Amino acid sequence: MKAAVVQRPEVVETCEVELPTLAPGEVLVRVAYCGVCGSDVPRVWMGSAHSYPIVLGHEFSGTVVQVGEGTDAALMGRRVAGVPLVPCHDCPDCAAGDYSLCKHYSFIGSRRPGAFAEYVAVPAANVYPLPEDVSFLNGAVCVPAPVALHALRLAGLLRWGSSDAASAERIHPSEESQGEFVGQRFISAVGNSSSEMCDSPNTPAWFAACAGKTAAVVGSGTIGIFLAQALQAAGAHVVLLGRREAPLAVAREAGVVQTALTSGDDWIAQVKEAYAPAGFAYVFDATGNAAAMPHSLELAGNHGRVCMVGTPKTDMVFTPRLWEEINRKELFLTGSWMSYSAPWPGEEWSLAAQLFASGDMQVTEAMIDAICALSEASEAFARFAPNSPKKPSGKILVDCA
């Protein structure tokens, strides 16, 4: 079969490789589309892959064409999206449903061969059925949506006092809602969220808790757009912030109501004055830019929840003034890693399906910058090169069919 192989840093070649052999419990997927993730880029251009040569690619869709020993034969022919994390399912973190924190994991397209190929072998638990009305193209683009919802879940679970917990309960009271406090984490039951979602019995309470709150999303890429869409669906007052007008225009076409540029020396003050004079209750960084990430602390209001979704690849510097943003405003700062919770693969995945079905989350044509053939994978990655004159303005996908 053909695959796009990263032979060494900065060198991607489409060449013939052996067809995967299935282990027990695995399925073989004929890949339709695979998207280039921001985490793929440093593995090509910064030498950060675990090993070389390697086949990257974890945001994929396709059809199950073969099942391994001990695998449900009903999966044959199913249209699926990929679930890239392969946790051990045996450690204390997995037992608690914190699959993203598993220390003994593998990962499709990182620690095992990925989906920039005609075929990929994955555990049967790592395929998510696609509804018939969801195309392969949208199925691949939607894989990052649970990443956005995982960040929202983590921010929504933070509690700093009884008054906040009470206000969250007052937003959408439900006799069926119940929860258990474990330290600062609130293991939520079911509540209601925005008016569009209120008829659903499966909307998590952490999602409902965003209603009426101010929120800023910094970074207008795919995950930033998905975050803004989800926050809007939850009833939050959200603004999406970005450095360039073109991606913000794409976001508006995708239904994001409020956007603002992060340009000028006083943009933080201007954004706060326009959208949240007291500072934002929720701030999400979806840039992964070490220079930009500290701005989230300045955007947050007192007792704000700041969630770092992006992963920087250069050093971050916290000045004493920035550190005081955390101390003096008593901020809650959390990271967000991947997209999983219990029951596997997580309520992030089921909620994403629900939000796409309702139209609250969507993929528009403008969100896709380009679709390249598998034979053109090298050219696709060249768009992300440090000196590229044509940086992507949206998602780049590889057509592997």
C-alpha positions as CSV (number, residue, x, y, z in Angstrom):
1,M,0.0,0.0,0.0
2,K,1.0,3.6,-0.3
3,A,1.8,5.8,2.7
4,A,3.2,9.2,3.4
5,V,6.3,8.4,5.4
6,V,8.3,11.0,7.4
7,Q,11.7,9.6,6.7
8,R,13.5,12.1,8.8
9,P,12.9,15.7,9.9
10,E,11.7,17.8,7.0
11,V,11.5,14.9,4.6
12,V,8.1,13.4,3.7
13,E,7.9,10.8,0.9
14,T,4.9,8.9,-0.4
15,C,6.1,5.4,-1.0
16,E,5.1,1.7,-0.9
17,V,5.0,0.1,2.6
18,E,3.7,-3.2,3.8
19,L,0.0,-3.7,4.4
20,P,-0.6,-3.9,8.2
21,T,-1.1,-7.3,9.7
22,L,-4.0,-7.3,12.2
23,A,-3.4,-8.3,15.8
24,P,-6.3,-9.9,17.8
25,G,-9.0,-7.3,18.6
26,E,-7.9,-5.0,15.7
27,V,-9.6,-3.8,12.6
28,L,-8.2,-2.6,9.2
29,V,-9.6,0.7,8.0
30,R,-9.5,1.8,4.4
31,V,-8.7,5.5,5.0
32,A,-10.8,8.0,3.2
33,Y,-9.4,11.3,4.6
34,C,-6.9,12.3,7.1
35,G,-6.4,15.8,8.4
36,V,-3.1,17.5,9.3
37,C,-3.1,18.3,13.0
38,G,-1.0,21.0,14.6
39,S,0.8,18.3,16.6
40,D,1.9,16.7,13.3
41,V,3.8,19.8,12.2
42,P,6.6,19.8,14.8
43,R,7.1,16.1,14.1
44,V,7.9,17.0,10.5
45,W,9.6,20.4,11.0
46,M,11.1,20.3,14.5
47,G,12.3,16.7,14.8
48,S,10.0,15.9,17.7
49,A,8.6,12.5,16.5
50,H,9.3,9.6,18.8
51,S,11.2,7.8,16.0
52,Y,11.8,8.0,12.3
53,P,10.7,6.8,9.8
54,I,7.1,7.2,10.8
55,V,3.6,7.4,9.3
56,L,1.8,10.2,11.0
57,G,-2.0,11.0,10.9
58,H,-4.6,10.6,13.6
59,E,-7.6,12.7,12.4
60,F,-9.1,10.2,10.0
61,S,-12.2,8.6,8.6
62,G,-12.7,5.5,6.5
63,T,-14.3,2.1,6.2
64,V,-13.6,-1.1,8.2
65,V,-12.5,-3.6,5.6
66,Q,-11.1,-6.4,7.7
67,V,-11.5,-7.5,11.3
68,G,-9.0,-9.4,13.4
69,E,-9.4,-12.4,15.6
70,G,-11.8,-11.9,18.4
71,T,-13.3,-8.8,16.9
72,D,-17.0,-8.2,16.3
73,A,-17.7,-9.1,12.7
74,A,-20.5,-6.6,12.6
75,L,-17.8,-3.9,12.3
76,M,-17.1,-5.0,8.7
77,G,-18.2,-2.3,6.3
78,R,-18.9,0.3,9.0
79,R,-18.1,3.9,8.2
80,V,-16.0,5.2,11.0
81,A,-13.9,8.1,12.4
82,G,-10.7,7.4,14.2
83,V,-10.2,7.6,18.0
84,P,-6.5,8.1,18.2
85,L,-5.5,7.4,21.8
86,V,-4.8,3.8,22.8
87,P,-4.8,3.7,26.6
88,C,-3.9,0.7,28.6
89,H,-7.4,0.5,30.2
90,D,-5.7,-1.1,33.3
91,C,-3.9,1.7,35.3
92,P,-5.5,3.8,38.1
93,D,-5.9,6.7,35.7
94,C,-7.8,4.6,33.2
95,A,-9.9,3.1,36.0
96,A,-10.9,6.6,37.0
97,G,-11.9,7.4,33.4
98,D,-8.9,9.7,33.0
99,Y,-7.7,8.0,29.8
100,S,-5.9,11.1,28.6
101,L,-3.6,10.8,31.7
102,C,-2.7,7.1,31.1
103,K,1.1,6.7,31.4
104,H,1.2,3.5,29.4
105,Y,-0.6,4.6,26.3
106,S,0.0,4.3,22.6
107,F,-1.2,6.7,20.0
108,I,-2.2,6.3,16.4
109,G,0.1,8.3,14.1
110,S,2.6,9.0,16.9
111,R,3.6,5.8,18.7
112,R,2.2,3.4,16.1
113,P,1.6,3.8,12.4
114,G,-1.0,6.4,11.5
115,A,-3.5,7.2,8.8
116,F,-1.6,9.2,6.1
117,A,-1.9,5.9,4.3
118,E,-4.3,3.9,2.2
119,Y,-4.9,1.6,5.2
120,V,-4.4,1.8,9.0
121,A,-4.7,-1.0,11.6
122,V,-6.3,0.1,14.9
123,P,-7.9,-1.5,17.9
124,A,-11.6,-2.1,17.5
125,A,-12.3,0.3,20.4
126,N,-10.6,3.1,18.4
127,V,-13.2,3.5,15.7
128,Y,-16.3,5.7,16.2
129,P,-19.3,5.0,14.0
130,L,-20.2,7.8,11.6
131,P,-23.9,8.6,11.1
132,E,-25.0,8.0,7.6
133,D,-25.6,11.7,7.0
134,V,-22.0,12.6,7.9
135,S,-19.6,12.5,5.0
136,F,-16.1,11.0,5.2
137,L,-14.7,14.5,4.7
138,N,-16.7,15.9,7.7
139,G,-15.9,12.8,9.7
140,A,-12.2,13.5,9.5
141,V,-12.5,17.2,10.2
142,C,-14.8,16.6,13.2
143,V,-12.2,14.4,15.0
144,P,-10.7,17.5,16.8
145,A,-14.2,18.6,18.1
146,P,-13.9,16.4,21.2
147,V,-10.6,18.0,22.0
148,A,-12.4,21.3,22.2
149,L,-15.1,19.8,24.4
150,H,-12.6,18.2,26.7
151,A,-11.1,21.6,27.4
152,L,-14.6,22.9,28.1
153,R,-15.3,20.0,30.3
154,L,-12.2,20.6,32.4
155,A,-12.9,24.3,32.8
156,G,-16.5,23.5,33.7
157,L,-15.6,21.0,36.4
158,L,-13.5,23.5,38.3
159,R,-15.1,24.7,41.5
160,W,-13.7,27.4,43.9
161,G,-16.5,27.8,46.4
162,S,-20.1,27.1,47.3
163,S,-21.3,30.4,45.8
164,D,-20.0,29.4,42.3
165,A,-21.3,25.8,42.6
166,A,-24.7,27.2,43.6
167,S,-24.8,29.6,40.7
168,A,-24.0,26.8,38.3
169,E,-26.9,24.8,39.7
170,R,-29.2,27.8,39.4
171,I,-28.5,28.2,35.7
172,H,-30.6,25.2,34.8
173,P,-31.9,23.4,37.9
174,S,-32.8,19.7,37.4
175,E,-34.2,17.3,39.9
176,E,-32.3,14.6,38.1
177,S,-28.9,16.3,38.5
178,Q,-26.6,14.8,41.0
179,G,-22.8,14.7,41.5
180,E,-20.0,13.8,43.7
181,F,-17.2,16.1,44.7
182,V,-13.7,14.6,44.6
183,G,-11.2,17.3,45.7
184,Q,-11.8,20.1,43.3
185,R,-13.3,17.9,40.6
186,F,-17.0,17.7,40.1
187,I,-18.1,14.4,38.6
188,S,-21.2,15.6,37.0
189,A,-24.5,14.0,36.2
190,V,-27.0,15.3,33.6
191,G,-28.4,18.8,33.3
192,N,-29.7,21.0,30.5
193,S,-27.8,23.7,28.6
194,S,-28.8,26.2,25.9
195,S,-32.4,26.4,24.6
196,E,-31.3,24.4,21.6
197,M,-30.1,21.6,23.7
198,C,-32.7,21.7,26.5
199,D,-34.7,18.8,25.2
200,S,-31.8,16.4,25.3
201,P,-31.5,14.2,28.4
202,N,-27.8,13.7,27.8
203,T,-26.3,17.2,28.1
204,P,-23.6,17.2,30.8
205,A,-23.9,19.7,33.7
206,W,-20.4,21.1,33.0
207,F,-21.8,22.2,29.6
208,A,-24.8,23.7,31.1
209,A,-22.7,25.6,33.7
210,C,-21.3,27.8,30.9
211,A,-24.7,29.5,30.3
212,G,-24.7,33.2,30.8
213,K,-20.9,33.3,31.5
214,T,-18.4,35.4,29.5
215,A,-15.8,33.5,27.6
216,A,-12.8,34.3,25.3
217,V,-11.2,31.8,23.0
218,V,-7.7,32.9,21.8
219,G,-6.8,31.2,18.5
220,S,-8.9,31.0,15.4
221,G,-7.9,27.6,14.1
222,T,-10.1,24.6,13.9
223,I,-10.1,23.8,17.6
224,G,-10.7,27.5,18.4
225,I,-13.7,27.6,16.1
226,F,-15.1,24.4,17.6
227,L,-14.6,25.8,21.1
228,A,-16.5,29.0,20.2
229,Q,-19.3,27.1,18.6
230,A,-19.7,24.8,21.6
231,L,-19.6,27.8,24.1
232,Q,-22.3,29.5,22.0
233,A,-24.4,26.3,22.1
234,A,-24.0,26.2,25.9
235,G,-25.3,29.8,26.2
236,A,-22.1,31.6,27.0
237,H,-21.3,35.1,25.8
238,V,-18.1,34.2,23.8
239,V,-15.7,36.1,21.6
240,L,-13.1,34.4,19.3
241,L,-9.8,36.2,19.1
242,G,-7.2,35.9,16.4
243,R,-4.2,37.6,14.8
244,R,-5.5,37.6,11.2
245,E,-8.8,38.7,9.7
246,A,-9.1,35.8,7.2
247,P,-9.4,33.0,9.8
248,L,-11.9,35.1,11.8
249,A,-14.0,35.6,8.7
250,V,-14.0,31.8,8.3
251,A,-15.2,31.5,11.9
252,R,-18.0,33.9,11.3
253,E,-19.1,31.9,8.3
254,A,-19.1,28.9,10.6
255,G,-21.6,30.6,12.9
256,V,-19.3,32.3,15.4
257,V,-21.1,35.5,16.2
258,Q,-18.4,37.6,17.9
259,T,-14.8,37.9,16.8
260,A,-12.0,40.4,17.4
261,L,-8.4,40.9,16.2
262,T,-5.5,40.8,18.6
263,S,-3.6,43.6,17.0
264,G,-2.3,46.9,18.5
265,D,-0.6,47.5,21.8
266,D,-3.8,47.8,23.8
267,W,-5.9,45.1,22.2
268,I,-6.4,43.3,25.6
269,A,-7.9,46.4,27.2
270,Q,-10.1,47.0,24.1
271,V,-11.4,43.4,24.1
272,K,-12.2,43.5,27.8
273,E,-14.0,46.9,27.5
274,A,-16.1,45.6,24.6
275,Y,-17.0,42.2,25.8
276,A,-16.2,41.7,29.5
277,P,-15.2,44.9,31.4
278,A,-14.6,42.8,34.6
279,G,-12.6,40.2,32.7
280,F,-13.7,36.9,31.3
281,A,-15.1,34.1,33.4
282,Y,-13.6,31.5,31.0
283,V,-10.5,31.9,28.8
284,F,-9.2,29.2,26.5
285,D,-5.9,29.4,24.7
286,A,-6.0,27.4,21.4
287,T,-2.8,28.9,19.9
288,G,0.0,26.8,21.4
289,N,2.0,30.0,20.9
290,A,4.4,30.6,23.8
291,A,4.3,34.3,23.3
292,A,0.5,34.5,23.1
293,M,-0.5,32.1,25.9
294,P,0.3,34.4,28.8
295,H,-2.3,36.9,27.5
296,S,-5.0,34.5,28.6
297,L,-4.1,35.4,32.2
298,E,-4.6,39.1,31.5
299,L,-8.0,38.5,29.8
300,A,-9.4,36.6,32.8
301,G,-11.5,38.2,35.5
302,N,-11.4,37.5,39.2
303,H,-11.8,33.8,39.9
304,G,-11.5,33.2,36.2
305,R,-11.0,29.8,34.7
306,V,-8.0,29.7,32.3
307,C,-7.5,26.6,30.2
308,M,-4.4,26.0,28.0
309,V,-5.4,23.8,25.1
310,G,-2.5,24.5,22.8
311,T,0.9,23.0,23.3
312,P,3.9,25.3,23.0
313,K,7.2,24.1,21.4
314,T,9.4,27.0,22.7
315,D,10.0,28.3,26.2
316,M,7.3,30.3,28.0
317,V,8.4,33.2,30.2
318,F,6.3,34.3,33.2
319,T,7.2,37.7,34.3
320,P,6.5,38.6,38.0
321,R,3.7,40.9,36.7
322,L,2.1,38.0,34.8
323,W,2.4,35.7,37.8
324,E,0.6,38.3,39.8
325,E,-2.3,37.9,37.4
326,I,-2.8,34.4,38.8
327,N,-2.3,35.4,42.5
328,R,-4.2,38.7,42.7
329,K,-7.2,37.5,40.7
330,E,-7.1,34.0,42.3
331,L,-7.3,32.4,38.9
332,F,-7.8,28.7,38.2
333,L,-5.3,27.6,35.6
334,T,-5.6,24.1,34.0
335,G,-4.1,22.3,31.1
336,S,-6.2,20.2,28.7
337,W,-4.8,17.0,27.2
338,M,-6.5,15.2,24.4
339,S,-10.3,14.4,24.5
340,Y,-11.3,11.4,26.6
341,S,-13.4,10.5,29.7
342,A,-15.6,7.7,30.9
343,P,-17.4,5.8,29.4
344,W,-14.8,5.3,26.7
345,P,-14.1,7.2,24.5
346,G,-16.0,9.9,26.6
347,E,-18.9,12.2,26.8
348,E,-16.9,14.6,24.7
349,W,-17.4,12.3,21.8
350,S,-21.1,11.7,22.3
351,L,-21.8,15.4,23.0
352,A,-19.8,16.4,19.8
353,A,-22.1,14.0,17.8
354,Q,-25.1,15.6,19.4
355,L,-23.9,19.2,18.7
356,F,-23.2,18.4,15.1
357,A,-26.5,16.7,14.7
358,S,-28.3,19.8,16.0
359,G,-26.2,22.2,13.9
360,D,-24.7,24.0,16.9
361,M,-21.3,22.8,15.7
362,Q,-20.6,22.6,12.0
363,V,-17.8,22.4,9.4
364,T,-18.1,24.8,6.5
365,E,-16.3,24.7,3.2
366,A,-14.3,27.7,4.2
367,M,-12.8,25.9,7.2
368,I,-11.0,23.6,4.8
369,D,-8.0,25.2,3.2
370,A,-7.0,22.4,0.8
371,I,-7.5,18.7,0.0
372,C,-4.4,17.0,-1.3
373,A,-3.9,13.6,-2.8
374,L,-1.8,11.1,-0.8
375,S,0.9,11.5,-3.5
376,E,1.0,15.2,-2.6
377,A,1.5,14.8,1.2
378,S,4.9,16.4,1.0
379,E,3.5,19.5,-0.5
380,A,0.8,19.6,2.1
381,F,3.3,19.6,4.9
382,A,5.4,22.2,3.1
383,R,2.6,24.6,3.7
384,F,3.5,24.4,7.4
385,A,7.2,25.0,7.0
386,P,8.7,27.8,9.1
387,N,9.5,29.8,5.9
388,S,6.3,29.0,4.0
389,P,5.0,31.9,2.0
390,K,1.5,30.4,2.1
391,K,0.5,29.4,5.6
392,P,-2.8,27.5,5.8
393,S,-5.9,29.5,6.6
394,G,-7.9,26.4,7.5
395,K,-7.7,22.7,7.7
396,I,-5.6,20.7,5.2
397,L,-6.7,17.2,4.5
398,V,-5.1,14.3,2.6
399,D,-7.4,12.3,0.4
400,C,-6.1,8.7,1.0
401,A,-8.6,6.9,-1.1
